[in-house]
């Protein structure tokens, strides 16, 4: 069985928000594996990953969720399409003056 394109598979689980403060929203509840509480958005990083395999998809957003009960942190490495990656990278740069940085939720909450 052939798997769908990696970006299309990711879009089944992640919604593009077009909002630099939280560029992805899960289409599922992120539940802590230790205590069962729902986890909250904590941070993200937009980056381009270098692979030895030229067919590998380099455009990624790592997004972290934190359990506010037991403090467990869960990280997802989500592949995104190049246009969205460029859009979010430019938004991060416009608001922070930096590329390839970790954006913490507490720093962007108004």
The first five atom37 places (N, CA, C, CB, O) and aatype in JSON, in Angstrom:
{
  "aatype": [20, 20, 20, 20, 20, 20, 20, 20, 20, 20, 20, 20, 20, 20, 20, 20, 20, 20, 20, 20, 20, 20, 20, 20, 20, 20, 20, 20, 20, 20, 20, 20, 20, 20, 20, 20, 20, 20, 20, 20, 20, 20, 20, 20, 20, 20, 20, 20, 20, 20, 20, 20, 20, 20, 20, 20, 20, 20, 20, 20, 20, 20, 20, 20, 20, 20, 20, 20, 20, 20, 20, 20, 20, 20, 20, 20, 20, 20, 20, 20, 20, 20, 20, 20, 20, 20, 20, 20, 20, 20, 20, 20, 20, 20, 20, 20, 20, 20, 20, 20, 20, 20, 20, 20, 20, 20, 20, 20, 20, 20],
  "atom_mask": [
    [1, 1, 1, 1, 1],
    [1, 1, 1, 1, 1],
    [1, 1, 1, 1, 1],
    [1, 1, 1, 1, 1],
    [1, 1, 1, 1, 1],
    [1, 1, 1, 1, 1],
    [1, 1, 1, 1, 1],
    [1, 1, 1, 1, 1],
    [1, 1, 1, 1, 1],
    [1, 1, 1, 1, 1],
    [1, 1, 1, 1, 1],
    [1, 1, 1, 1, 1],
    [1, 1, 1, 1, 1],
    [1, 1, 1, 1, 1],
    [1, 1, 1, 1, 1],
    [1, 1, 1, 1, 1],
    [1, 1, 1, 1, 1],
    [1, 1, 1, 1, 1],
    [1, 1, 1, 1, 1],
    [1, 1, 1, 1, 1],
    [1, 1, 1, 1, 1],
    [1, 1, 1, 1, 1],
    [1, 1, 1, 1, 1],
    [1, 1, 1, 1, 1],
    [1, 1, 1, 1, 1],
    [1, 1, 1, 1, 1],
    [1, 1, 1, 1, 1],
    [1, 1, 1, 1, 1],
    [1, 1, 1, 1, 1],
    [1, 1, 1, 1, 1],
    [1, 1, 1, 1, 1],
    [1, 1, 1, 1, 1],
    [1, 1, 1, 1, 1],
    [1, 1, 1, 1, 1],
    [1, 1, 1, 1, 1],
    [1, 1, 1, 1, 1],
    [1, 1, 1, 1, 1],
    [1, 1, 1, 1, 1],
    [1, 1, 1, 1, 1],
    [1, 1, 1, 1, 1],
    [1, 1, 1, 1, 1],
    [1, 1, 1, 1, 1],
    [1, 1, 1, 1, 1],
    [1, 1, 1, 1, 1],
    [1, 1, 1, 1, 1],
    [1, 1, 1, 1, 1],
    [1, 1, 1, 1, 1],
    [1, 1, 1, 1, 1],
    [1, 1, 1, 1, 1],
    [1, 1, 1, 1, 1],
    [1, 1, 1, 1, 1],
    [1, 1, 1, 1, 1],
    [1, 1, 1, 1, 1],
    [1, 1, 1, 1, 1],
    [1, 1, 1, 1, 1],
    [1, 1, 1, 1, 1],
    [1, 1, 1, 1, 1],
    [1, 1, 1, 1, 1],
    [1, 1, 1, 1, 1],
    [1, 1, 1, 1, 1],
    [1, 1, 1, 1, 1],
    [1, 1, 1, 1, 1],
    [1, 1, 1, 1, 1],
    [1, 1, 1, 1, 1],
    [1, 1, 1, 1, 1],
    [1, 1, 1, 1, 1],
    [1, 1, 1, 1, 1],
    [1, 1, 1, 1, 1],
    [1, 1, 1, 1, 1],
    [1, 1, 1, 1, 1],
    [1, 1, 1, 1, 1],
    [1, 1, 1, 1, 1],
    [1, 1, 1, 1, 1],
    [1, 1, 1, 1, 1],
    [1, 1, 1, 1, 1],
    [1, 1, 1, 1, 1],
    [1, 1, 1, 1, 1],
    [1, 1, 1, 1, 1],
    [1, 1, 1, 1, 1],
    [1, 1, 1, 1, 1],
    [1, 1, 1, 1, 1],
    [1, 1, 1, 1, 1],
    [1, 1, 1, 1, 1],
    [1, 1, 1, 1, 1],
    [1, 1, 1, 1, 1],
    [1, 1, 1, 1, 1],
    [1, 1, 1, 1, 1],
    [1, 1, 1, 1, 1],
    [1, 1, 1, 1, 1],
    [1, 1, 1, 1, 1],
    [1, 1, 1, 1, 1],
    [1, 1, 1, 1, 1],
    [1, 1, 1, 1, 1],
    [1, 1, 1, 1, 1],
    [1, 1, 1, 1, 1],
    [1, 1, 1, 1, 1],
    [1, 1, 1, 1, 1],
    [1, 1, 1, 1, 1],
    [1, 1, 1, 1, 1],
    [1, 1, 1, 1, 1],
    [1, 1, 1, 1, 1],
    [1, 1, 1, 1, 1],
    [1, 1, 1, 1, 1],
    [1, 1, 1, 1, 1],
    [1, 1, 1, 1, 1],
    [1, 1, 1, 1, 1],
    [1, 1, 1, 1, 1],
    [1, 1, 1, 1, 1],
    [1, 1, 1, 1, 1],
    [1, 1, 1, 1, 1]
  ],
  "atom_positions": [
    [[0.84, -1.19, 0.0], [0.0, 0.0, 0.0], [0.88, 1.24, 0.0], [-0.95, 0.0, 1.22], [1.8, 1.35, 0.81]],
    [[0.6, 2.17, -0.88], [1.34, 3.43, -0.93], [0.74, 4.41, 0.08], [1.32, 4.03, -2.35], [-0.47, 4.58, 0.16]],
    [[1.62, 5.04, 0.83], [1.16, 6.05, 1.78], [0.98, 7.38, 1.06], [2.16, 6.2, 2.95], [1.73, 7.69, 0.13]],
    [[0.0, 8.17, 1.49], [-0.17, 9.5, 0.89], [1.07, 10.36, 1.16], [-1.44, 10.19, 1.44], [1.87, 10.05, 2.05]],
    [[1.2, 11.41, 0.41], [2.28, 12.36, 0.6], [2.37, 12.76, 2.08], [2.08, 13.61, -0.29], [1.35, 12.9, 2.76]],
    [[3.59, 12.94, 2.57], [3.8, 13.23, 4.0], [3.07, 14.49, 4.46], [5.3, 13.37, 4.29], [2.55, 14.53, 5.57]],
    [[3.04, 15.52, 3.63], [2.34, 16.76, 4.0], [0.84, 16.53, 4.06], [2.67, 17.89, 3.0], [0.16, 17.02, 4.96]],
    [[0.32, 15.78, 3.1], [-1.12, 15.49, 3.1], [-1.5, 14.64, 4.31], [-1.53, 14.76, 1.79], [-2.58, 14.83, 4.89]],
    [[-0.65, 13.71, 4.71], [-0.92, 12.93, 5.92], [-0.93, 13.83, 7.14], [0.13, 11.82, 6.1], [-1.79, 13.69, 8.02]],
    [[0.02, 14.77, 7.2], [0.07, 15.69, 8.35], [-1.18, 16.56, 8.41], [1.33, 16.58, 8.27], [-1.68, 16.84, 9.49]],
    [[-1.68, 16.97, 7.25], [-2.88, 17.83, 7.22], [-4.13, 17.09, 7.72], [-3.12, 18.34, 5.8], [-5.12, 17.72, 8.07]],
    [[-4.08, 15.77, 7.75], [-5.19, 15.01, 8.32], [-5.28, 15.22, 9.83], [-5.04, 13.52, 8.01], [-6.35, 15.06, 10.42]],
    [[-4.16, 15.59, 10.46], [-4.09, 15.71, 11.92], [-3.83, 17.13, 12.41], [-3.01, 14.81, 12.44], [-4.07, 17.43, 13.58]],
    [[-3.34, 18.0, 11.53], [-2.95, 19.35, 11.93], [-3.58, 20.39, 11.02], [-1.42, 19.49, 11.91], [-3.6, 20.23, 9.8]],
    [[-4.09, 21.45, 11.62], [-4.71, 22.55, 10.88], [-3.73, 23.71, 10.79], [-6.04, 22.99, 11.56], [-3.13, 24.09, 11.8]],
    [[-3.57, 24.28, 9.61], [-2.77, 25.49, 9.43], [-3.61, 26.67, 9.91], [-2.33, 25.67, 7.92], [-4.74, 26.86, 9.45]],
    [[-3.08, 27.45, 10.84], [-3.84, 28.57, 11.39], [-3.54, 29.9, 10.71], [-3.55, 28.7, 12.87], [-4.34, 30.83, 10.78]],
    [[-2.4, 30.01, 10.04], [-1.93, 31.26, 9.44], [-1.8, 32.36, 10.5], [-2.9, 31.71, 8.32], [-2.01, 33.54, 10.22]],
    [[-1.45, 31.95, 11.7], [-1.28, 32.85, 12.83], [0.05, 32.55, 13.48], [-2.45, 32.72, 13.85], [0.27, 31.44, 13.96]],
    [[0.96, 33.52, 13.51], [2.32, 33.26, 13.95], [2.43, 32.82, 15.41], [3.15, 34.47, 13.73], [3.4, 32.17, 15.78]],
    [[1.46, 33.18, 16.23], [1.55, 32.82, 17.65], [1.33, 31.32, 17.91], [0.53, 33.62, 18.43], [1.88, 30.78, 18.87]],
    [[0.56, 30.68, 17.08], [0.41, 29.22, 17.13], [0.08, 28.75, 15.71], [-0.72, 28.77, 18.17], [-1.09, 28.7, 15.34]],
    [[1.11, 28.41, 14.92], [0.89, 28.15, 13.51], [0.16, 26.85, 13.18], [2.19, 28.13, 12.83], [-0.34, 26.69, 12.07]],
    [[0.1, 25.94, 14.13], [-0.6, 24.67, 13.92], [-1.52, 24.39, 15.09], [0.4, 23.52, 13.74], [-1.19, 24.68, 16.24]],
    [[-2.69, 23.82, 14.79], [-3.59, 23.35, 15.84], [-3.89, 21.89, 15.56], [-4.92, 24.2, 15.9], [-4.18, 21.51, 14.42]],
    [[-3.81, 21.07, 16.59], [-4.12, 19.65, 16.37], [-5.62, 19.46, 16.14], [-3.66, 18.81, 17.57], [-6.45, 20.17, 16.71]],
    [[-5.94, 18.49, 15.3], [-7.35, 18.14, 15.06], [-7.75, 17.01, 16.0], [-7.56, 17.71, 13.57], [-8.72, 16.29, 15.75]],
    [[-7.02, 16.86, 17.07], [-7.25, 15.83, 18.07], [-6.87, 16.42, 19.43], [-6.42, 14.53, 17.76], [-6.17, 17.43, 19.5]],
    [[-7.33, 15.8, 20.49], [-6.94, 16.25, 21.83], [-5.57, 15.67, 22.14], [-7.98, 15.81, 22.9], [-5.32, 14.48, 21.95]],
    [[-4.68, 16.53, 22.62], [-3.35, 16.08, 23.04], [-3.46, 15.73, 24.51], [-2.24, 17.18, 22.77], [-3.6, 16.6, 25.37]],
    [[-3.38, 14.44, 24.79], [-3.58, 13.92, 26.15], [-2.25, 13.44, 26.72], [-4.62, 12.76, 26.14], [-1.47, 12.78, 26.04]],
    [[-2.0, 13.78, 27.97], [-0.78, 13.36, 28.65], [-0.78, 11.85, 28.84], [-0.65, 14.08, 30.02], [-1.76, 11.27, 29.32]],
    [[0.3, 11.22, 28.45], [0.42, 9.76, 28.58], [0.63, 9.32, 30.03], [1.58, 9.26, 27.71], [0.46, 8.14, 30.35]],
    [[1.01, 10.25, 30.9], [1.3, 9.9, 32.29], [0.11, 10.06, 33.22], [2.44, 10.73, 32.79], [-0.17, 9.18, 34.04]],
    [[-0.61, 11.19, 33.08], [-1.7, 11.44, 34.04], [-3.08, 11.54, 33.39], [-1.42, 12.7, 34.81], [-4.08, 11.56, 34.09]],
    [[-3.14, 11.6, 32.06], [-4.42, 11.62, 31.37], [-5.04, 13.0, 31.18], [-5.36, 10.78, 32.1], [-6.12, 13.1, 30.6]],
    [[-4.39, 14.06, 31.65], [-4.93, 15.41, 31.46], [-4.7, 15.89, 30.03], [-4.29, 16.39, 32.46], [-3.79, 15.44, 29.34]],
    [[-5.56, 16.82, 29.59], [-5.35, 17.43, 28.29], [-4.17, 18.39, 28.38], [-6.64, 18.16, 27.8], [-4.06, 19.15, 29.34]],
    [[-3.3, 18.35, 27.38], [-2.11, 19.18, 27.37], [-2.39, 20.49, 26.65], [-0.93, 18.43, 26.7], [-3.33, 20.58, 25.86]],
    [[-1.58, 21.52, 26.93], [-1.76, 22.83, 26.33], [-0.56, 23.17, 25.45], [-1.96, 23.92, 27.42], [0.55, 22.7, 25.68]],
    [[-0.82, 24.01, 24.43], [0.25, 24.48, 23.56], [1.3, 25.19, 24.4], [-0.3, 25.43, 22.47], [0.97, 25.98, 25.28]],
    [[2.59, 24.9, 24.12], [3.67, 25.46, 24.94], [4.7, 26.22, 24.11], [4.35, 24.35, 25.71], [5.11, 27.31, 24.52]],
    [[5.13, 25.69, 22.96], [6.12, 26.35, 22.13], [6.13, 25.74, 20.74], [7.52, 26.26, 22.77], [5.55, 24.69, 20.5]],
    [[6.81, 26.44, 19.81], [7.04, 25.87, 18.49], [8.35, 26.39, 17.91], [5.87, 26.19, 17.54], [8.9, 27.39, 18.37]],
    [[8.83, 25.7, 16.89], [10.03, 26.1, 16.16], [9.83, 25.77, 14.69], [11.32, 25.39, 16.73], [9.5, 24.64, 14.34]],
    [[10.04, 26.76, 13.83], [9.98, 26.57, 12.38], [11.41, 26.35, 11.92], [9.31, 27.81, 11.64], [12.29, 27.17, 12.18]],
    [[11.66, 25.24, 11.24], [13.02, 25.0, 10.78], [13.02, 24.16, 9.5], [13.83, 24.29, 11.87], [12.05, 23.5, 9.15]],
    [[14.15, 24.24, 8.83], [14.35, 23.45, 7.61], [15.39, 22.39, 7.94], [14.81, 24.35, 6.39], [16.52, 22.71, 8.3]],
    [[14.99, 21.15, 7.81], [15.86, 20.04, 8.19], [16.65, 19.55, 6.98], [15.03, 18.88, 8.8], [16.1, 19.44, 5.88]],
    [[17.9, 19.27, 7.18], [18.76, 18.76, 6.11], [18.84, 17.24, 6.21], [20.17, 19.39, 6.18], [19.17, 16.7, 7.27]],
    [[18.54, 16.57, 5.11], [18.59, 15.11, 5.07], [19.6, 14.66, 4.03], [17.19, 14.52, 4.75], [19.86, 15.37, 3.06]],
    [[20.17, 13.48, 4.23], [21.04, 12.89, 3.22], [20.21, 12.45, 2.02], [21.83, 11.7, 3.8], [20.68, 12.51, 0.88]],
    [[18.99, 12.0, 2.27], [18.09, 11.56, 1.21], [17.46, 12.79, 0.54], [16.98, 10.6, 1.77], [16.74, 13.53, 1.21]],
    [[17.72, 13.03, -0.73], [17.17, 14.23, -1.39], [15.64, 14.2, -1.53], [17.79, 14.39, -2.76], [15.04, 15.23, -1.82]],
    [[15.02, 13.04, -1.34], [13.56, 12.95, -1.45], [12.86, 13.27, -0.13], [13.17, 11.56, -1.92], [11.64, 13.4, -0.09]],
    [[13.62, 13.39, 0.94], [13.03, 13.67, 2.26], [12.49, 15.1, 2.29], [14.08, 13.47, 3.38], [13.02, 16.0, 1.64]],
    [[11.43, 15.29, 3.05], [10.75, 16.6, 3.11], [11.4, 17.47, 4.2], [9.23, 16.41, 3.41], [11.35, 17.11, 5.37]],
    [[11.99, 18.61, 3.83], [12.76, 19.39, 4.8], [11.97, 20.42, 5.63], [13.82, 20.1, 4.1], [12.47, 20.87, 6.66]],
    [[10.77, 20.79, 5.22], [10.06, 21.9, 5.86], [9.24, 21.4, 7.04], [9.14, 22.62, 4.85], [8.3, 20.63, 6.88]],
    [[9.62, 21.85, 8.24], [9.04, 21.32, 9.47], [8.66, 22.42, 10.45], [10.02, 20.37, 10.14], [9.25, 23.5, 10.46]],
    [[7.66, 22.11, 11.25], [7.37, 22.9, 12.44], [7.31, 21.91, 13.6], [6.01, 23.72, 12.3], [6.47, 21.02, 13.63]],
    [[8.22, 22.09, 14.55], [8.17, 21.31, 15.78], [7.25, 22.07, 16.73], [9.61, 21.07, 16.42], [7.4, 23.28, 16.91]],
    [[6.32, 21.36, 17.34], [5.36, 22.03, 18.22], [5.26, 21.23, 19.52], [3.96, 22.17, 17.54], [5.07, 20.01, 19.5]],
    [[5.38, 21.93, 20.64], [5.38, 21.29, 21.95], [4.11, 21.6, 22.73], [6.59, 21.72, 22.74], [3.57, 22.7, 22.69]],
    [[3.66, 20.59, 23.45], [2.51, 20.71, 24.34], [2.95, 20.29, 25.73], [1.3, 19.84, 23.84], [3.76, 19.38, 25.9]],
    [[2.4, 20.97, 26.74], [2.79, 20.7, 28.12], [1.59, 20.33, 28.97], [3.5, 21.92, 28.72], [0.53, 20.94, 28.85]],
    [[1.77, 19.34, 29.82], [0.76, 18.97, 30.79], [0.94, 19.89, 32.0], [0.86, 17.46, 31.2], [2.02, 19.94, 32.59]],
    [[-0.11, 20.6, 32.36], [-0.02, 21.53, 33.48], [-0.22, 20.83, 34.82], [-1.04, 22.64, 33.32], [-0.13, 21.45, 35.87]],
    [[-0.5, 19.52, 34.77], [-0.66, 18.75, 36.0], [0.67, 18.1, 36.41], [-1.74, 17.68, 35.81], [1.13, 18.3, 37.53]],
    [[1.27, 17.33, 35.5], [2.5, 16.6, 35.86], [3.73, 17.16, 35.14], [2.34, 15.11, 35.52], [4.84, 16.67, 35.37]],
    [[3.55, 18.18, 34.29], [4.63, 18.91, 33.62], [5.35, 18.1, 32.53], [5.62, 19.36, 34.64], [6.46, 18.45, 32.13]],
    [[4.72, 17.04, 32.07], [5.27, 16.29, 30.94], [5.2, 17.15, 29.69], [4.52, 14.94, 30.73], [4.23, 17.89, 29.5]],
    [[6.22, 17.06, 28.83], [6.26, 17.82, 27.58], [6.26, 16.84, 26.41], [7.5, 18.76, 27.53], [7.05, 15.89, 26.39]],
    [[5.37, 17.07, 25.45], [5.25, 16.23, 24.26], [5.56, 17.09, 23.05], [3.8, 15.59, 24.15], [5.04, 18.2, 22.93]],
    [[6.41, 16.59, 22.14], [6.81, 17.35, 20.96], [6.42, 16.58, 19.7], [8.33, 17.64, 20.97], [6.64, 15.37, 19.61]],
    [[5.84, 17.29, 18.74], [5.48, 16.73, 17.45], [6.32, 17.43, 16.38], [3.95, 16.88, 17.16], [6.43, 18.66, 16.39]],
    [[6.91, 16.69, 15.48], [7.64, 17.24, 14.34], [6.74, 17.15, 13.13], [8.98, 16.49, 14.1], [6.61, 16.09, 12.52]],
    [[6.1, 18.25, 12.76], [5.06, 18.24, 11.73], [5.61, 18.74, 10.4], [3.85, 19.09, 12.18], [6.07, 19.88, 10.32]],
    [[5.57, 17.93, 9.35], [5.97, 18.41, 8.03], [4.89, 19.33, 7.46], [6.24, 17.23, 7.07], [3.7, 19.02, 7.53]],
    [[5.31, 20.44, 6.9], [4.36, 21.39, 6.3], [4.81, 21.7, 4.88], [4.25, 22.71, 7.15], [5.96, 21.47, 4.52]],
    [[3.9, 22.23, 4.07], [4.3, 22.55, 2.7], [5.19, 23.78, 2.68], [3.05, 22.77, 1.81], [5.17, 24.59, 3.61]],
    [[5.96, 23.92, 1.63], [6.96, 24.99, 1.54], [6.35, 26.39, 1.62], [7.74, 24.85, 0.25], [6.92, 27.27, 2.26]],
    [[5.21, 26.59, 0.98], [4.56, 27.91, 1.01], [4.16, 28.3, 2.43], [3.33, 27.91, 0.11], [4.35, 29.44, 2.84]],
    [[3.6, 27.35, 3.18], [3.2, 27.65, 4.56], [4.43, 27.87, 5.43], [2.33, 26.5, 5.14], [4.43, 28.76, 6.28]],
    [[5.46, 27.07, 5.22], [6.71, 27.22, 5.96], [7.28, 28.62, 5.74], [7.73, 26.15, 5.53], [7.69, 29.29, 6.69]],
    [[7.3, 29.07, 4.48], [7.8, 30.42, 4.17], [6.94, 31.5, 4.82], [7.85, 30.63, 2.66], [7.46, 32.48, 5.35]],
    [[5.61, 31.32, 4.77], [4.71, 32.29, 5.37], [4.97, 32.41, 6.87], [3.25, 31.89, 5.11], [5.15, 33.53, 7.38]],
    [[5.01, 31.3, 7.59], [5.21, 31.33, 9.04], [6.6, 31.83, 9.38], [4.99, 29.94, 9.65], [6.76, 32.6, 10.33]],
    [[7.62, 31.41, 8.63], [8.98, 31.9, 8.88], [9.04, 33.41, 8.77], [9.97, 31.26, 7.9], [9.66, 34.08, 9.6]],
    [[8.41, 33.95, 7.74], [8.4, 35.4, 7.56], [7.62, 36.11, 8.66], [7.82, 35.76, 6.21], [8.01, 37.19, 9.1]],
    [[6.52, 35.52, 9.1], [5.74, 36.1, 10.21], [6.55, 36.11, 11.5], [4.42, 35.32, 10.41], [6.53, 37.09, 12.25]],
    [[7.26, 35.02, 11.77], [8.1, 34.96, 12.98], [9.17, 36.03, 12.9], [8.75, 33.54, 13.13], [9.41, 36.75, 13.87]],
    [[9.82, 36.15, 11.74], [10.86, 37.16, 11.57], [10.29, 38.58, 11.74], [11.52, 37.02, 10.19], [10.91, 39.43, 12.39]],
    [[9.12, 38.82, 11.17], [8.48, 40.14, 11.24], [8.19, 40.53, 12.7], [7.18, 40.15, 10.42], [8.31, 41.7, 13.06]],
    [[7.81, 39.55, 13.53], [7.44, 39.84, 14.91], [8.58, 39.72, 15.91], [6.33, 38.94, 15.33], [8.53, 40.32, 16.98]],
    [[9.63, 38.95, 15.57], [10.71, 38.73, 16.54], [12.06, 39.23, 16.06], [10.81, 37.26, 16.85], [12.96, 39.45, 16.87]],
    [[12.21, 39.42, 14.75], [13.5, 39.82, 14.21], [14.47, 38.67, 14.04], [14.12, 40.84, 15.09], [15.65, 38.88, 13.76]],
    [[13.99, 37.44, 14.2], [14.86, 36.26, 14.1], [14.21, 35.17, 13.25], [15.19, 35.72, 15.5], [12.99, 35.06, 13.16]],
    [[15.07, 34.38, 12.62], [14.63, 33.14, 11.97], [15.08, 31.98, 12.85], [15.21, 33.02, 10.51], [16.01, 32.12, 13.64]],
    [[14.43, 30.85, 12.71], [14.85, 29.6, 13.36], [15.04, 29.76, 14.86], [16.15, 29.11, 12.73], [16.09, 29.42, 15.41]],
    [[14.02, 30.29, 15.53], [14.06, 30.4, 16.99], [12.87, 29.65, 17.56], [14.05, 31.9, 17.44], [11.91, 29.33, 16.86]],
    [[12.96, 29.36, 18.84], [11.83, 28.75, 19.55], [10.93, 29.87, 20.01], [12.32, 27.87, 20.76], [11.37, 30.82, 20.66]],
    [[9.64, 29.77, 19.68], [8.64, 30.76, 20.1], [7.82, 30.14, 21.21], [7.72, 31.22, 18.9], [7.07, 29.19, 20.97]],
    [[7.96, 30.67, 22.42], [7.24, 30.16, 23.57], [5.86, 30.79, 23.68], [8.03, 30.4, 24.83], [5.7, 31.98, 23.43]],
    [[4.9, 30.0, 24.06], [3.52, 30.49, 24.2], [3.45, 31.64, 25.18], [2.58, 29.36, 24.65], [2.72, 32.61, 24.94]],
    [[4.17, 31.58, 26.27], [4.09, 32.64, 27.28], [4.63, 33.96, 26.75], [4.85, 32.24, 28.54], [4.29, 35.02, 27.28]],
    [[5.49, 33.92, 25.72], [6.03, 35.15, 25.17], [5.08, 35.82, 24.19], [7.35, 34.87, 24.49], [5.23, 37.0, 23.9]],
    [[4.1, 35.08, 23.68], [3.22, 35.65, 22.66], [1.79, 35.86, 23.16], [3.2, 34.77, 21.45], [0.95, 36.38, 22.42]],
    [[1.52, 35.46, 24.38], [0.16, 35.67, 24.93], [0.01, 37.16, 25.24], [-0.08, 34.8, 26.23], [0.85, 37.76, 25.9]],
    [[-1.07, 37.73, 24.74], [-1.29, 39.17, 24.95], [-2.05, 39.42, 26.23], [-2.04, 39.77, 23.77], [-2.33, 40.57, 26.56]]
  ]
}
